[in-house]
């Protein structure tokens, strides 16, 4: 078997660790003990946002790695004959009647009436007893767990970007930063969207690093991923075969779920093509901010030289 035939290990390629070098640029004081962010409240908010960002990114990476492993285990179990695919099999009579696979699609009203029918959700111990067992409504335990991990990782990745926007906000002085919006008198922390990033860019200046962040905020992948997250929270999730392999017969036509590997590809692309360069650009902005405040970037070691423009892939 040649090297080209070997499976790609996403854990060390697309899911390799995010580089956090320099992200703590405004947390470190100088040799004389002077803090770059003098206001203790703003410094605390800045630190907390970055620490939560770090936690969320680590969690999202692990979830995507676990989702990859679960899908791989299901595929290999099928190849070994110890598991069966999660496919809806059409009865033989369908072919005789000239019916295609779309005839298996179920209207939402029927799905609702059948919601309590079929096998119950297995006990959690079943994960160790039979990872690839079939569940009700055309679900397989391993693929269902994989889909949950991907959904959770998407939520965490956009939460991590929002924490980055919050950290950039508090990196500015109280008189320099944009005024926070309020909802019923409660200040709303920044989110990583085009509007907020543009407001930050106006304050930080049009540096190459801020331009990179603006590119990321406007990118179609970022917009699509945020839409998936927002729709999941407020309207309905983007369905994959991990959630259920059932097709829906809706007024707008037959809706087939995504393949589970397409669902995974979306989450992995967001991690590698959106989250990773955003963190690197954010670190570069904070290093530049440290310099503008009169602090020597050499105090950070070689990291300041590592963060240059043109980092968006």
N, C-alpha and C positions, 0 to 999 in steps of 0.2 A: 504494500500500500504506500503510495507516494504521500508527501507532505500535503499536497493539494487535497487529498482525500480525507484528511483528518478533520474532525469537527472543530469549528471555531469556538474557543472558550471565551464567551462574552465577559466573564468575570475579570479577565486580565486585558481585554481590549476595549469594547464599548463601555463596560462597567468598571473600568479601572478607577482607582480612587481619585476624587477631585483634589486639585492642588489648592490648598488653603494658604500658601506662602504669601505673606504680606497682608493678609486680611486683618491682622491685629495691629496694623500700623499706627492707629491712634490710641491704642490701649497702652503701649509702652511709653514710659516717660524717658526723659533724657538723663544724661549722667548727673545732672543737678537736681533730679527729682521733680522737674516741671512736667505737668500733664498737658498733652496736646489739646484735650477737651477739658477746659477748666471747670465748667459747670458740672458738679458732681451728679446732678439728676440726669443731665443729658448724657454724661459718660456712662452712667449705669444703664440707661435705655439703650445706648449704642452697644454696650457689651452684651446685654441680655439678648438683643436681636441677633447678633452674630453667633452667640452660643446656641440659640435655638435653631438658627439656620444650619449650623454644623450638625446638630442632632438630627434634624429632619432629612438632611442630605444623606447621612449615614444610614438612616432607616430606609429611605427610598432605595438606596443602592442595594441593601440587603434584600428588600422585598422583590426587586427585579431579579436579583440573582436566584432567589428561592423560586420565583415563578419560572425562570428558565430551567432550573433543575427539575421541577415537577413535570413540566412539559416533556423534557428529555426522558425522564423515567417512564412516562406513559408511552412515548413512542417506542422505546426499547422493549417495554413489556409487551406491546403489540407484536413487535418483531419476534420476540421469544415465544409468543403464543400463550402468555400468562395474563393477557388483558385483551379486551375487545374494543374496537373503535367506538366513538360516540356518534354514530350515524343513525339517522332514521331510515329504517328499511321499509320500502314500499311493498305492500302485499302483491303477490303474483297477479291477482285479478286486475291490478292497476294497468299493467301492460296490455292485458286483453281488452280493457276498456279504452285504451289510448290515453290514459292519464299520465302526466309527467310528475316530477318530484314536487311541483308547486301545489299539487292537490293535497299534499300533506300539511300545508299551511293552515293554521288554526286561527279563527277570528278571536279578537281579544275577549269578547263576551263569553265564548266557549272556554277559553283558557281560564277565565275567572271562575266559572262554574266548576271546572276540574281542579281548581287550586288545591283542594284538600284531598284529592284522590291520589292513589299511587303510594309508593313507599315513603315512609317517614324519613326525615333527615337522620343519618346514622349517628350513633353515639360518638363523641370525640375520640374514644379509644380505637375506633375503627380505622383511624389514620394509620395506626401501627399494625392493625390486623389485616386490612385490605385497602390499600391506598387507591386502587383503581376500580373500586366497586361502582356500579351504576346506581344513581340516585333517581328520584322522581323527576319527571319533566325533562328527560333527555339531558341529564347532567352526569358527569363522572367526577368522583370526589377529588382526584388529583388536579384535574383541569379546573374544577370549580375553585379550589384553593388558589390555584395560579391566578385566576381572574380576580379574586379578592385582593391578592397581593398587588397586581398591576393597578387596579382602581385606587388602592390606598397610596401607592407610590406617586400617582399623578397628583392626588390631593396634596401630598407632602412636598412634592417638588415646587408647586406653585406657592405653597405656604412659605417655603424656603426663599423663593424669590421675593415675596412680600417682606420677609424679614430683612433681606438685603436692602430693599428700598427704604425700610425703616432705619436701618443702620446708617445709610447715606444721609438721610434726613437729619439725624441727630449728630452727624459728623460736622454739620454746619453750626455756626453760632446762632443763638436765638434771634438775633436781629437780621441774620442773613438767609435763613431757611424759609421755604414757603409756609404760609399759614395753613395749619391743618384744617381740613374740612370737619364739620360737626354734624352729628346726627342726634337731634333732640337734646342738644347741649353737651353731647359726649364727643370729645375729639376722636377722629378716625385716623388711625395710623396709615401711612402711605402703602399703596399696593404697586406691584411691578407691572404697570400698564403704560401705554404710550403717553397718556396725559401726565401721570406722575413723573415719569422719567424725563419728559420734556421740561417739566417745572424744575427738576433737580439739575438738568443740564444748563438751564438758564442761570442757576446760582453757581454751579461749579465751573461753568465756562465750556466752550466747545472744544474740549481736549479730545485727542484720539480715543481715549478710553471711554469717555462719555458718549462719543459717537458710536462706539462698539455696543454700549448698552442700549442706545436708541435703536440700532439695527436689530438687536435681539428682541427688544420689546415689540418691534413692528413686524418681525418675521412671521411668515404664514404658519410655520410649525408652532410657534409660541401662541399665536392667535387661535389656532385650531385646538391646541391642547387646553388652553384656558377655557375655550368654549365647551369642550368635553367635560371639564371639571364643573363649570357653572351649570351646564344642563343636567349633569348628574345630581347636583345638589338641589336644583330647583324644579326640574321638569321630568327627567327620565334619563337613565344611563344608556350609553352606547353599548349595545348588547354584543357579546361575543359567544362563541360556542362553549366557552368555559362557564358562562352564566346559564346558558341553555342552548341546545342545538335546535330548538323548535323554531320553525319559520312562522311569521305572523301574516295573516291575511287581513290587511288594513284597507281603508277606503282609498289610500294613496297607492296601493299595490302590495305585492308580496315583499316582505322585508326579511331578508336572510341575515342571520347573525354573522359577525366577522369570524374568520378562522381564529383560533386561539393564538396562532403564531403572528397574525396581523395585529392583534391586540398587544402582544408582547413587543412587537417591533415599534409600535407607537410609543410605549413607555420608555423603551431603551433609547429611541431617537431623542426624546425630550431630555433625557438625562445627559446624553453625550453631545448633542448639538445645540441645546439651549442652556441647561443648567451649568454645565462645566465652563463654557466660555463666559457666562454671566458672572460667575464667582471670580474668575480670573480678571475680568474687566473691573469688577467692583473693588478687588484688592488694589489694582493699579490706580484707581481713583483715590482710594484712601492713602496710598503712598504719596501720590501727588499732593493731596491735601496736607499731609504731614510736612512736606517740603515747603509748601506755600505758607505754612504757619511758622516757618523759620527753624524747623527741627532738621537735624542732619539725617538724611535717609540712610547713611552708612551705619547708623546705630542699629538698623534692622538686619545688617549682614548683606549677603549677596542677593537677597530677594528683590530689592528695588530694581536691580539691573535685569532681572528675569522678566519683569512685567512691562512689556512694551506695547506699542500700538499694533494693529493688524492681527488681533488675537481671535477675531470671529472667523470660524472656519468657512 
